[in-house]
């Protein structure tokens, strides 16, 4: 049975409304006698809804006033006489909605419907009708109350999710769209037909090998059941049954899949705080594990990645100029873009040597300069360097190039 919605069964109940203020659109008309009008009534199928909504609406469906009343899972009558008013309205309707069943009737033009004192009453049972037509499970045949399941507990959740969005209403005394019966069905499938949960709200879990778990020790597939600690056999509003999909330790809310909560007899997924629901009605929260929680496989340690060695800087050679030396991006013609000039008697780092433009004395060797700000993008004629380790003196008689510098 759900905390919020239930589904229609082919039964009947009558509804007649009592005192409660209703807003209405009004037209000025001559006054009429103030005699109390006869109570309004509506006859509906018995839905087994734990709550029903009684409203006054316009002909277009706009709600003028409404209230919720506690329903019965059988035929019932809601009575509340109206009062006479001195202005008429157009097309107001009395609406009663229980579960997915909604019926309306026209409100007489001068009747002022009051909703504050709606009263619920039982109607005589129809032939063959049960006082509690909603069955929340079926009794397992004697000898088939089996032990705890060896299957993956999460299979219950997977089975529930496979029905997400489906309308499971089943005519008759066993509605598979009811919250507990839907979970019973999912356990039956997940367990390979070895666990058949019955209709009570505690003993059948234990008899099938269920193990109670605490709030912060839950696992996927565990079952939340609200129950009355004084009576495990019968339904009391707002008892509900749901399957856990996720939970954050310390929180009273769970990510769940269930039926008959987001919509009548329909499987949905939502967040639910069962402790808040239980506290409102003196119920208790029990959480059951029917299957086996599979331990997560021990992860194979991932070897630490071998750090990529930082490449050693390319070797360079120190060369010293014997005078100012111009630098260029194009060594083949001593052109391109001119870079910063290397001052005389300055030592710079050279990356490599290459042949290019021939200078006046016939020297064709050029150096690629590794030092900043040239950074390997500029070249300089080797003719401007001592090329033999000297750092001062005349360039006369010095070699054209340092043979120790590798070719580019």
C-alpha positions as CSV (number, residue, x, y, z in Angstrom):
1,X,0.0,0.0,0.0
2,X,1.3,3.4,-0.8
3,X,1.9,6.5,1.2
4,X,0.4,8.7,-1.5
5,X,-1.6,6.9,-4.1
6,X,-3.6,3.7,-4.6
7,X,-5.3,2.3,-7.7
8,X,-8.9,1.6,-8.6
9,X,-10.6,-1.7,-8.0
10,X,-14.1,-2.6,-9.5
11,X,-16.1,-1.7,-6.4
12,X,-18.4,1.2,-5.4
13,X,-18.6,3.8,-2.7
14,X,-20.8,6.8,-2.3
15,X,-19.6,10.4,-1.4
16,X,-21.7,13.2,0.1
17,X,-20.1,16.4,1.2
18,X,-20.1,18.3,4.4
19,X,-19.1,21.7,5.7
20,X,-16.1,23.6,4.2
21,X,-15.7,27.0,2.7
22,X,-15.6,27.1,-1.1
23,X,-14.8,30.2,-3.2
24,X,-17.1,30.6,-6.2
25,X,-17.6,32.9,-9.2
26,X,-20.9,34.7,-8.6
27,X,-23.5,36.6,-10.5
28,X,-26.0,38.9,-8.7
29,X,-29.5,37.4,-8.7
30,X,-32.6,37.9,-6.7
31,X,-32.4,36.3,-3.2
32,X,-33.9,32.9,-2.6
33,X,-35.2,31.0,0.4
34,X,-32.5,30.1,3.0
35,X,-33.7,26.5,3.5
36,X,-30.7,24.1,3.8
37,X,-30.2,22.2,0.6
38,X,-30.0,18.4,0.5
39,X,-26.4,17.0,0.8
40,X,-24.5,16.4,-2.4
41,X,-23.2,12.9,-3.0
42,X,-21.0,11.1,-5.6
43,X,-20.7,7.4,-6.1
44,X,-17.3,6.1,-7.2
45,X,-15.5,2.8,-7.5
46,X,-13.7,1.8,-4.3
47,X,-10.1,2.5,-5.0
48,X,-8.6,1.5,-1.7
49,X,-7.0,5.0,-1.6
50,X,-5.6,6.0,1.8
51,X,-6.4,9.6,1.0
52,X,-8.9,11.3,-1.3
53,X,-9.2,14.9,-2.5
54,X,-12.5,16.7,-2.4
55,X,-12.7,19.9,-4.4
56,X,-15.0,22.5,-5.9
57,X,-14.0,23.3,-9.4
58,X,-15.2,25.5,-12.2
59,X,-16.6,24.1,-15.5
60,X,-13.2,24.6,-17.0
61,X,-11.5,22.6,-14.3
62,X,-10.0,25.4,-12.2
63,X,-9.8,24.5,-8.5
64,X,-11.7,27.0,-6.3
65,X,-11.2,25.1,-3.0
66,X,-10.1,21.6,-2.0
67,X,-9.1,19.5,1.0
68,X,-7.8,16.0,1.6
69,X,-9.7,13.4,3.5
70,X,-8.6,10.0,4.8
71,X,-10.1,7.3,2.7
72,X,-10.9,3.6,3.3
73,X,-9.8,0.7,1.1
74,X,-13.5,-0.2,0.5
75,X,-16.8,1.3,-0.3
76,X,-17.3,4.5,1.7
77,X,-19.5,7.6,1.9
78,X,-18.4,11.2,2.5
79,X,-21.2,13.4,3.8
80,X,-21.4,17.2,4.2
81,X,-24.5,19.3,3.6
82,X,-24.2,22.5,1.8
83,X,-25.8,25.9,2.7
84,X,-27.9,28.2,0.6
85,X,-26.4,31.5,-0.6
86,X,-28.1,34.5,-2.2
87,X,-26.0,34.6,-5.3
88,X,-25.9,32.1,-8.1
89,X,-22.8,30.7,-9.8
90,X,-22.2,29.2,-13.2
91,X,-21.1,25.6,-13.6
92,X,-19.4,24.8,-10.4
93,X,-18.8,21.1,-9.8
94,X,-18.0,19.0,-6.9
95,X,-15.1,16.7,-7.6
96,X,-13.8,13.7,-5.6
97,X,-10.5,12.1,-6.6
98,X,-9.3,8.9,-5.0
99,X,-6.2,7.3,-6.6
100,X,-6.7,7.5,-10.3
101,X,-10.5,7.7,-10.2
102,X,-12.1,11.1,-10.5
103,X,-15.8,11.8,-10.6
104,X,-17.7,15.1,-10.6
105,X,-21.3,16.3,-10.2
106,X,-22.8,19.7,-10.8
107,X,-23.4,21.9,-7.8
108,X,-26.9,23.6,-7.7
109,X,-26.7,27.3,-8.6
110,X,-27.5,28.6,-5.1
111,X,-25.6,26.0,-3.0
112,X,-22.6,27.0,-1.1
113,X,-20.4,23.9,-0.7
114,X,-18.4,23.7,2.5
115,X,-15.4,21.5,2.8
116,X,-14.3,21.9,6.4
117,X,-16.2,19.0,8.0
118,X,-16.1,16.2,5.5
119,X,-17.2,13.0,7.1
120,X,-16.3,9.5,6.0
121,X,-18.7,6.6,6.5
122,X,-18.7,2.9,5.6
123,X,-21.2,1.5,3.1
124,X,-22.5,-2.0,3.2
125,X,-20.3,-4.6,1.4
126,X,-21.4,-5.8,-2.0
127,X,-21.9,-9.5,-2.4
128,X,-18.4,-11.2,-2.4
129,X,-16.7,-7.9,-1.5
130,X,-14.0,-7.9,1.2
131,X,-13.8,-5.3,3.8
132,X,-10.2,-4.7,2.8
133,X,-10.1,-5.4,-0.9
134,X,-6.5,-4.4,-1.4
135,X,-4.2,-7.4,-0.9
136,X,-0.6,-6.5,-0.4
137,X,0.8,-9.9,-1.0
138,X,0.0,-13.6,-1.2
139,X,0.6,-16.2,1.4
140,X,3.4,-18.6,0.4
141,X,2.3,-22.2,0.3
142,X,3.2,-24.1,3.4
143,X,6.8,-25.4,3.2
144,X,7.9,-22.8,0.6
145,X,9.0,-20.2,3.0
146,X,12.6,-20.5,2.0
147,X,15.8,-19.2,3.5
148,X,18.0,-16.2,2.6
149,X,18.7,-15.9,-1.1
150,X,22.1,-16.7,-2.5
151,X,21.5,-14.4,-5.5
152,X,22.8,-10.9,-5.9
153,X,20.8,-8.6,-3.7
154,X,21.0,-5.8,-6.4
155,X,19.0,-8.0,-8.7
156,X,15.8,-6.9,-6.9
157,X,16.6,-3.3,-7.8
158,X,17.4,-4.2,-11.4
159,X,14.1,-6.0,-11.7
160,X,12.2,-3.0,-10.3
161,X,14.0,-0.6,-12.7
162,X,13.1,-2.9,-15.6
163,X,9.5,-1.9,-15.0
164,X,10.1,1.8,-14.7
165,X,7.1,3.8,-15.9
166,X,4.9,0.7,-16.3
167,X,1.3,0.7,-15.0
168,X,0.9,-2.5,-13.1
169,X,-2.7,-2.4,-12.0
170,X,-4.3,-5.8,-11.9
171,X,-8.1,-6.2,-11.5
172,X,-9.2,-8.4,-8.7
173,X,-8.2,-8.9,-5.1
174,X,-4.4,-9.0,-5.9
175,X,-3.3,-5.8,-7.5
176,X,0.3,-6.2,-8.7
177,X,0.6,-2.4,-8.9
178,X,0.4,-2.0,-5.1
179,X,3.7,-1.1,-3.6
180,X,4.2,-4.2,-1.5
181,X,2.9,-6.6,-4.1
182,X,5.2,-5.1,-6.7
183,X,8.2,-5.6,-4.4
184,X,7.0,-9.1,-3.6
185,X,7.0,-9.8,-7.4
186,X,10.5,-8.4,-7.9
187,X,11.9,-10.5,-5.1
188,X,10.2,-13.6,-6.5
189,X,11.9,-13.0,-9.9
190,X,15.3,-11.9,-8.6
191,X,15.4,-15.0,-6.3
192,X,14.7,-17.4,-9.2
193,X,11.2,-18.1,-7.7
194,X,12.6,-19.3,-4.4
195,X,11.4,-16.4,-2.2
196,X,7.7,-15.8,-2.0
197,X,6.8,-12.9,0.3
198,X,3.4,-13.0,1.8
199,X,0.9,-10.3,2.9
200,X,2.1,-9.3,6.3
201,X,4.7,-6.5,6.9
202,X,7.3,-8.2,9.0
203,X,7.2,-11.9,9.6
204,X,7.2,-12.8,5.9
205,X,10.5,-11.1,5.4
206,X,12.1,-12.9,8.4
207,X,10.6,-16.2,7.4
208,X,12.2,-15.9,3.9
209,X,15.6,-15.4,5.5
210,X,15.5,-11.6,5.4
211,X,18.1,-9.9,7.6
212,X,17.4,-6.5,9.1
213,X,20.1,-3.9,8.3
214,X,20.6,-0.4,9.7
215,X,20.1,2.9,7.9
216,X,23.8,3.5,7.1
217,X,24.6,-0.2,6.3
218,X,22.2,-0.5,3.4
219,X,23.0,-1.8,-0.1
220,X,21.4,-1.7,-3.5
221,X,18.4,-4.0,-3.5
222,X,17.5,-3.7,0.2
223,X,13.8,-3.2,1.0
224,X,12.4,-0.4,3.1
225,X,9.1,-1.4,4.8
226,X,7.0,0.9,7.0
227,X,5.2,-1.2,9.6
228,X,2.9,-0.9,12.6
229,X,4.8,-2.3,15.6
230,X,1.5,-3.2,17.2
231,X,0.1,-5.1,14.2
232,X,2.3,-6.6,11.5
233,X,-0.6,-8.2,9.6
234,X,-2.6,-5.3,8.4
235,X,-2.1,-2.1,6.5
236,X,-2.1,1.3,8.2
237,X,-1.8,4.5,6.4
238,X,0.8,5.7,5.3
239,X,2.6,2.3,5.1
240,X,4.8,1.9,2.0
241,X,7.3,-0.5,0.5
242,X,10.3,0.5,-1.7
243,X,13.6,-0.9,-3.0
244,X,16.8,1.0,-2.3
245,X,18.9,2.3,-5.2
246,X,21.3,4.6,-3.3
247,X,21.9,6.3,0.0
248,X,24.3,8.8,1.6
249,X,25.4,7.8,5.0
250,X,23.9,10.0,7.7
251,X,20.8,10.9,5.6
252,X,17.3,9.8,6.2
253,X,16.5,10.0,2.5
254,X,17.0,7.2,0.0
255,X,17.0,6.9,-3.8
256,X,14.3,4.3,-4.4
257,X,12.3,2.4,-7.0
258,X,8.7,1.5,-6.1
259,X,5.2,1.3,-7.3
260,X,2.1,3.3,-6.5
261,X,4.0,6.4,-5.3
262,X,4.8,8.7,-8.1
263,X,1.5,7.7,-9.8
264,X,-1.2,5.1,-9.0
265,X,0.0,1.6,-9.7
266,X,2.9,2.9,-11.7
267,X,6.6,2.1,-11.1
268,X,8.7,5.2,-10.5
269,X,12.0,6.3,-9.1
270,X,12.3,9.1,-6.6
271,X,13.9,10.3,-3.3
272,X,12.0,9.2,-0.2
273,X,12.4,9.9,3.5
274,X,10.6,6.9,5.2
275,X,11.5,8.2,8.7
276,X,9.4,11.3,8.1
277,X,6.5,9.3,6.8
278,X,6.7,6.9,9.7
279,X,6.9,9.6,12.3
280,X,3.6,11.2,11.2
281,X,1.7,8.0,12.0
282,X,3.5,6.2,14.8
283,X,5.0,3.7,12.4
284,X,8.5,2.2,12.3
285,X,11.0,1.8,9.5
286,X,12.5,-1.6,8.9
287,X,15.0,-2.3,6.2
288,X,15.4,-5.9,5.0
289,X,18.1,-7.7,2.9
290,X,16.7,-10.7,1.1
291,X,19.6,-11.6,-1.1
292,X,23.4,-11.6,-0.9
293,X,25.5,-8.4,-1.1
294,X,28.3,-9.3,-3.5
295,X,31.6,-8.0,-2.2
296,X,33.3,-5.7,-4.6
297,X,36.3,-7.4,-6.2
298,X,39.6,-6.4,-4.8
299,X,41.0,-4.1,-7.3
300,X,44.3,-5.0,-8.8
301,X,46.8,-2.4,-7.7
302,X,47.6,-0.2,-10.6
303,X,51.3,0.1,-10.9
304,X,52.6,3.6,-10.5
305,X,53.4,5.0,-13.8
306,X,57.0,5.2,-14.6
307,X,57.8,8.9,-14.5
308,X,58.9,10.2,-17.8
309,X,62.4,11.3,-17.4
310,X,63.0,14.9,-18.0
311,X,65.1,15.0,-21.1
312,X,68.6,16.3,-20.4
313,X,69.2,19.6,-22.1
314,X,71.0,19.3,-25.4
315,X,74.7,19.9,-25.0
316,X,76.0,23.3,-26.1
317,X,79.5,24.7,-26.6
318,X,80.8,28.0,-25.3
319,X,82.2,30.3,-28.0
320,X,83.4,33.9,-27.5
321,X,83.2,36.7,-30.0
322,X,86.2,38.8,-31.0
323,X,84.0,41.8,-32.0
324,X,80.3,42.7,-32.5
325,X,78.4,39.9,-34.4
326,X,75.1,40.3,-36.2
327,X,72.6,37.5,-36.1
328,X,70.0,36.4,-38.7
329,X,67.2,33.9,-39.1
330,X,68.5,32.9,-42.6
331,X,72.1,31.6,-42.6
332,X,72.1,30.9,-46.3
333,X,72.1,34.5,-47.3
334,X,72.8,36.4,-44.0
335,X,69.2,37.7,-44.2
336,X,65.7,37.0,-43.1
337,X,65.0,38.7,-39.8
338,X,67.9,40.3,-37.9
339,X,68.2,39.4,-34.3
340,X,69.9,41.1,-31.4
341,X,73.6,41.8,-32.0
342,X,76.1,39.8,-29.9
343,X,78.5,42.3,-28.3
344,X,82.2,41.9,-28.7
345,X,84.1,39.6,-26.3
346,X,80.8,37.9,-25.2
347,X,80.6,34.2,-24.6
348,X,77.4,32.5,-25.8
349,X,76.2,28.9,-26.0
350,X,76.3,27.4,-29.5
351,X,74.0,24.4,-30.4
352,X,75.6,23.4,-33.7
353,X,77.3,24.5,-36.9
354,X,76.2,24.6,-40.5
355,X,77.5,25.9,-43.8
356,X,75.9,28.9,-45.4
357,X,76.6,32.4,-46.7
358,X,80.3,33.0,-47.5
359,X,81.7,36.1,-45.7
360,X,84.4,38.4,-47.1
361,X,87.4,36.2,-46.0
362,X,85.7,33.1,-47.5
363,X,84.4,31.5,-44.3
364,X,81.1,29.7,-44.9
365,X,80.5,28.3,-41.3
366,X,77.6,29.6,-39.2
367,X,76.6,28.8,-35.6
368,X,73.0,28.3,-34.3
369,X,72.8,30.3,-31.1
370,X,71.3,28.3,-28.1
371,X,71.5,31.2,-25.6
372,X,68.7,33.5,-24.8
373,X,67.3,35.7,-26.4
374,X,68.2,33.9,-29.6
375,X,66.9,30.5,-28.3
376,X,68.0,28.5,-31.4
377,X,66.1,30.7,-33.8
378,X,69.0,32.8,-35.0
379,X,72.4,32.1,-36.6
380,X,75.7,34.0,-36.5
381,X,78.8,33.7,-38.7
382,X,81.5,31.6,-37.0
383,X,84.0,34.0,-38.5
384,X,83.2,36.5,-35.6
385,X,84.4,34.0,-32.9
386,X,87.8,33.0,-31.7
387,X,86.9,29.3,-32.1
388,X,89.9,28.1,-30.1
389,X,89.1,28.9,-26.5
390,X,90.4,32.4,-26.5
391,X,88.3,35.1,-25.0
392,X,90.3,38.2,-25.9
393,X,92.9,39.4,-28.3
394,X,93.0,39.6,-32.1
395,X,91.1,37.3,-34.4
396,X,94.0,37.2,-36.8
397,X,95.1,33.6,-37.3
398,X,92.2,32.0,-35.4
399,X,90.3,29.1,-37.0
400,X,87.2,29.6,-39.1
401,X,85.1,27.3,-36.9
402,X,85.4,25.2,-33.7
403,X,85.7,21.6,-34.9
404,X,84.3,20.4,-31.6
405,X,80.9,21.9,-32.4
406,X,78.6,19.2,-34.1
407,X,77.0,19.8,-37.4
408,X,73.3,20.8,-37.3
